[in-house]
Amino acid sequence: MSRIRKRLKPAVHADLVPMIDIVFQLVIFFMISSTFIQVPGIALTLPQSETAEKVTVTELIVTVIDENSIYLNREQMTFEAADAVLRGYTAEQRQALSGVVVEGDKTVSYETMVKCLDLLRRNGFDSIGLKMRQER
């Protein structure tokens, strides 16, 4: 009788291969779908705003440092050099951008920010957002 009982016991084992496949696919999905924020690595003190909204990630970030220099993404240049670079964008490249984010230190003058916005609009960039800190 003991032989029969041993043979009739169900063989229970957990197959981990499907679970490992699903976890691996989830890891790949989250790696691909996550966005990476470009931060130029420039120390800025952004102005505060009560009505600030989250800014969508874009491929073109303009950082205004002072009257003479700005950054296009991570490249420092003068306004004249930036004008030449922005003029080089084709209409298709401008359309492909979801927008341009302009960020500036809170000590930057209003005139300098207007100069930067004029520079962008003159070169065909219409969707421009200003980056600021949310008040806490």
Secondary structure, 3 states (H helix, E strand, C coil): CHHHHHHHCCCCCCCCHHHHHHHHHHHHHHHHHCCCCCCCCCCCCCCEECCCCCCCCCCEEEEECCCCCEEECCEEECHHHHHHHHHCCCHHHHHHCCCEEEEECCCCCHHHHHHHHHHHHHCCCCCEEECCEECC
